[in-house]
Amino acid sequence: MTSLPPAPVYARRIRFDEIDAAGVMYFARIMHLAHEAIEHAYWTLGWPISRQFSELDVGMPILETHASFRRPLRLDDEVQVVVLRNSMSEKTVELTVQVWLGEAVAAVIDLTLCCVTRGFQSTPLPDSLRLVFAALKQAPRSP
């Protein structure tokens, strides 16, 4: 049996505005859920995402993403969303967001984020932000 990894967990229900006519979560809404979980992870690790802008004056836009849907999510399903770190380079971080439905992974979202200035020029990850990402649990090879 698989269990949730020890990492910041964002728990909530699937909402009415997230489902489509087939009664399942609309595929694009999974990206919004992943973003919510990333913000929650920042907070859990003691770094509100607003500090990224106010103290560091940098952003972390998504460069690349891939989603794998393993089971449908329906209205009122209770999910737990976990953000894990894959790797970090000088300017980028790769994250995996796992959406759990009970004891099973319902979706996996892989994201590559790049550190940029307000003018959208890539820049090295500041040490304080690097520490935030380093605090995330390392992603397993496969959930």
DRENKOL-81976 format. One line per field, with one value per residue (C-alpha): residue number from 1; residue in one letter; x, y, z. Coordinates in nm, 4 decimals. Layout:
// DRENKOL-81976
i NUM, ...;
aa A, ...;
xx X, ...;
yy Y, ...;
zz Z, ...;
// end
This chain:
// DRENKOL-81976
i 1, 2, 3, 4, 5, 6, 7, 8, 9, 10, 11, 12, 13, 14, 15, 16, 17, 18, 19, 20, 21, 22, 23, 24, 25, 26, 27, 28, 29, 30, 31, 32, 33, 34, 35, 36, 37, 38, 39, 40, 41, 42, 43, 44, 45, 46, 47, 48, 49, 50, 51, 52, 53, 54, 55, 56, 57, 58, 59, 60, 61, 62, 63, 64, 65, 66, 67, 68, 69, 70, 71, 72, 73, 74, 75, 76, 77, 78, 79, 80, 81, 82, 83, 84, 85, 86, 87, 88, 89, 90, 91, 92, 93, 94, 95, 96, 97, 98, 99, 100, 101, 102, 103, 104, 105, 106, 107, 108, 109, 110, 111, 112, 113, 114, 115, 116, 117, 118, 119, 120, 121, 122, 123, 124, 125, 126, 127, 128, 129, 130, 131, 132, 133, 134, 135, 136, 137, 138, 139, 140, 141, 142, 143;
aa M, T, S, L, P, P, A, P, V, Y, A, R, R, I, R, F, D, E, I, D, A, A, G, V, M, Y, F, A, R, I, M, H, L, A, H, E, A, I, E, H, A, Y, W, T, L, G, W, P, I, S, R, Q, F, S, E, L, D, V, G, M, P, I, L, E, T, H, A, S, F, R, R, P, L, R, L, D, D, E, V, Q, V, V, V, L, R, N, S, M, S, E, K, T, V, E, L, T, V, Q, V, W, L, G, E, A, V, A, A, V, I, D, L, T, L, C, C, V, T, R, G, F, Q, S, T, P, L, P, D, S, L, R, L, V, F, A, A, L, K, Q, A, P, R, S, P;
xx 0.0000, 0.1268, 0.1123, 0.1515, 0.5137, 0.6206, 0.5972, 0.3741, 0.0240, -0.2465, -0.5874, -0.9189, -1.2276, -1.2878, -1.5256, -1.8280, -1.6559, -1.3750, -1.5797, -1.6913, -2.0088, -1.8837, -1.8742, -1.4962, -1.2352, -1.1647, -0.8042, -0.6884, -0.8084, -0.5463, -0.2811, -0.4616, -0.4746, -0.0996, -0.0335, -0.2440, -0.0388, 0.2902, 0.1755, 0.0710, 0.4147, 0.5828, 0.3657, 0.4251, 0.7998, 0.7784, 0.8206, 0.4990, 0.5213, 0.4787, 0.8310, 0.9660, 0.8499, 0.8900, 1.2323, 1.3947, 1.2227, 1.2150, 0.9472, 0.9316, 0.7237, 0.6597, 0.8724, 0.7448, 0.4758, 0.3494, 0.0437, -0.0376, -0.3976, -0.4369, -0.7935, -1.0830, -1.1478, -1.5135, -1.7156, -1.6527, -1.3634, -1.1248, -0.7716, -0.4305, -0.1761, 0.1969, 0.4767, 0.8115, 1.1451, 1.3121, 1.6176, 1.7630, 2.0103, 2.1555, 1.8355, 1.5657, 1.3857, 1.1915, 0.8936, 0.6497, 0.2999, 0.1126, -0.2649, -0.3740, -0.7254, -0.7254, -0.4256, -0.3862, -0.2188, -0.4878, -0.2610, 0.1047, 0.2127, 0.5774, 0.6816, 1.0016, 1.0193, 1.2803, 1.3939, 1.3503, 1.3768, 1.0725, 1.1917, 1.1682, 1.5436, 1.6615, 1.8699, 2.0289, 1.8064, 1.8707, 2.0149, 1.7072, 1.4761, 1.7148, 1.6810, 1.3012, 1.3127, 1.5862, 1.3515, 1.0995, 1.1244, 1.3072, 1.0635, 1.0825, 1.1618, 0.7968, 0.4949;
yy 0.0000, 0.3469, 0.6338, 1.0104, 1.1242, 1.3370, 1.6811, 1.9887, 1.8632, 2.0902, 1.9337, 2.0433, 1.9303, 1.9485, 2.2391, 2.2792, 2.5417, 2.2935, 2.0183, 1.9857, 1.8529, 1.4960, 1.5529, 1.5329, 1.7972, 1.9988, 1.9293, 2.2929, 2.3321, 2.0821, 2.3456, 2.5923, 2.3295, 2.2696, 2.6437, 2.6607, 2.3747, 2.5459, 2.8638, 2.6519, 2.4868, 2.8294, 2.9276, 2.5972, 2.6444, 2.9940, 3.1896, 3.3616, 3.3946, 3.7726, 3.7899, 3.6731, 4.0030, 4.2388, 4.1241, 3.9613, 4.1379, 3.8168, 3.5922, 3.2192, 3.1723, 2.8250, 2.7390, 2.3892, 2.1613, 1.8094, 1.6497, 1.2826, 1.1995, 0.8604, 0.8687, 1.1135, 1.3704, 1.4430, 1.7051, 1.6949, 1.4490, 1.5167, 1.5448, 1.5895, 1.7701, 1.7316, 1.9448, 1.7726, 1.8933, 1.7116, 1.9241, 2.2734, 2.4439, 2.7927, 2.9535, 2.6844, 2.4425, 2.1346, 2.0382, 1.7492, 1.8046, 1.4877, 1.4946, 1.2120, 1.0721, 0.8478, 0.6167, 0.6562, 0.9201, 1.0749, 1.3164, 1.4128, 1.7545, 1.8183, 2.1834, 2.3684, 2.7180, 2.9805, 3.2682, 3.6004, 3.9715, 4.1976, 4.2573, 3.8787, 3.8318, 3.5013, 3.5419, 3.3056, 3.1792, 3.3912, 3.1913, 3.2502, 3.1129, 2.8253, 2.7291, 2.7237, 2.4831, 2.2751, 2.2277, 2.0467, 1.6700, 1.5156, 1.3544, 0.9763, 0.8373, 0.7422, 0.7956;
zz 0.0000, -0.0885, 0.1591, 0.1485, 0.1645, 0.4642, 0.3027, 0.3275, 0.2480, 0.1093, 0.1696, 0.0242, -0.1659, -0.5391, -0.5982, -0.8252, -1.0432, -1.1170, -1.2770, -1.6377, -1.7988, -1.7533, -1.3774, -1.3432, -1.2702, -1.5856, -1.6891, -1.6792, -1.3200, -1.2052, -1.2823, -1.0569, -0.7829, -0.8264, -0.7942, -0.4758, -0.3309, -0.4198, -0.2437, 0.0546, 0.0604, 0.0657, 0.3654, 0.5451, 0.5070, 0.6570, 0.3355, 0.2188, -0.1589, -0.1257, 0.0226, -0.3112, -0.4589, -0.1648, -0.0420, -0.3432, -0.6346, -0.8391, -0.9843, -1.0535, -1.3710, -1.5056, -1.8086, -1.8691, -1.7313, -1.7805, -1.6220, -1.5906, -1.4993, -1.3323, -1.2007, -1.2272, -0.9577, -0.8894, -0.7044, -0.3292, -0.3538, -0.0679, -0.2041, -0.0487, -0.2636, -0.2009, -0.3499, -0.3930, -0.5302, -0.8177, -0.8823, -0.8704, -1.0996, -1.0846, -1.2184, -1.2191, -0.9915, -1.0968, -0.8817, -0.8791, -0.7464, -0.6526, -0.6095, -0.3808, -0.3610, -0.0567, -0.0845, -0.4629, -0.6755, -0.8972, -1.0862, -1.1122, -1.2358, -1.3179, -1.3384, -1.4221, -1.2749, -1.3629, -1.1443, -1.3257, -1.2569, -1.2927, -1.6491, -1.7100, -1.7445, -1.5987, -1.2848, -1.0321, -0.7516, -0.4404, -0.1506, 0.0678, -0.2026, -0.2714, 0.0980, 0.0674, -0.2265, -0.0613, 0.2366, 0.0167, 0.0292, -0.2656, -0.5089, -0.5468, -0.8889, -0.9385, -0.7112;
// end
